[in-house]
Amino acid sequence: MHSCGASARSGSTAAAALEILGLIAHGLTNPEIARRLFLSGHTVKTHVNRIFAKTGSRDRAAAIGYAHRHDIG
């Protein structure tokens, strides 16, 4: 029997990224997101950078556009 470790973590990471993208789309800053989700600023910044990479976004405005086009947030 194997554990669901890696797939469970990647699923929760994907869920966190979607939640953070939604909050970005609502105009929250990294510190506001960190406070709301009880995360460190560094963790939020890491998620934001990964979101930019995965969505092909160069900045928050592009990420917000992506979120709106995909009904996120």
Backbone torsions as a table, in degrees:
resi	resn	phi	psi	omega
1	MET	NA	136.1	-180.0
2	HIS	-110.3	157.0	179.1
3	SER	-84.0	162.2	179.8
4	CYS	-96.2	20.8	-176.3
5	GLY	-44.3	-68.9	-173.7
6	ALA	-63.6	-44.6	-178.1
7	SER	-69.5	-34.5	177.6
8	ALA	-66.8	-41.8	179.0
9	ARG	-65.1	-44.2	-178.6
10	SER	-66.0	-34.4	176.4
11	GLY	-66.0	-42.8	179.3
12	SER	-70.8	-32.6	176.5
13	THR	-66.2	-42.2	178.5
14	ALA	-64.2	-40.2	178.5
15	ALA	-64.4	-41.3	178.7
16	ALA	-63.8	-41.9	179.5
17	ALA	-62.4	-42.4	178.4
18	LEU	-63.8	-41.9	179.5
19	GLU	-63.4	-44.2	179.8
20	ILE	-65.7	-41.4	177.3
21	LEU	-60.7	-41.1	177.0
22	GLY	-61.5	-40.2	179.5
23	LEU	-69.6	-36.5	174.4
24	ILE	-61.1	-43.5	-179.4
25	ALA	-62.5	-26.2	177.3
26	HIS	-86.7	2.4	173.6
27	GLY	92.0	9.6	180.0
28	LEU	-75.4	145.9	176.0
29	THR	-84.9	167.5	177.4
30	ASN	-56.6	-46.8	178.9
31	PRO	-61.9	-36.5	177.7
32	GLU	-66.2	-41.1	178.0
33	ILE	-63.9	-44.1	-179.9
34	ALA	-58.5	-46.0	179.7
35	ARG	-64.7	-43.7	-177.2
36	ARG	-64.5	-39.1	-175.6
37	LEU	-98.4	4.4	-179.7
38	PHE	56.9	46.3	177.9
39	LEU	-118.3	161.6	174.1
40	SER	-76.2	157.5	175.8
41	GLY	-59.9	-37.0	179.2
42	HIS	-62.9	-42.3	179.7
43	THR	-63.4	-43.1	178.7
44	VAL	-62.8	-45.2	179.8
45	LYS	-59.9	-40.4	177.5
46	THR	-61.3	-46.4	178.3
47	HIS	-61.0	-43.9	-178.7
48	VAL	-61.4	-44.6	179.2
49	ASN	-63.3	-38.3	177.1
50	ARG	-67.8	-38.3	177.2
51	ILE	-61.9	-45.3	177.9
52	PHE	-57.3	-45.4	-178.5
53	ALA	-63.9	-45.6	-176.3
54	LYS	-70.4	-30.0	-178.1
55	THR	-95.9	-5.4	-177.7
56	GLY	71.1	25.8	-178.1
57	SER	-91.3	138.0	178.0
58	ARG	-89.4	-21.7	-176.5
59	ASP	-157.1	-179.3	-177.5
60	ARG	-62.6	-38.6	-179.2
61	ALA	-60.7	-42.8	178.3
62	ALA	-66.5	-38.5	178.4
63	ALA	-65.3	-38.1	177.4
64	ILE	-64.7	-42.1	176.2
65	GLY	-59.9	-43.3	177.6
66	TYR	-59.9	-46.9	-179.0
67	ALA	-59.4	-43.6	-179.7
68	HIS	-66.9	-40.4	179.5
69	ARG	-66.5	-25.2	-177.8
70	HIS	-109.2	16.8	178.0
71	ASP	52.8	45.6	177.2
72	ILE	-107.4	125.2	178.2
73	GLY	86.8	NA	NA
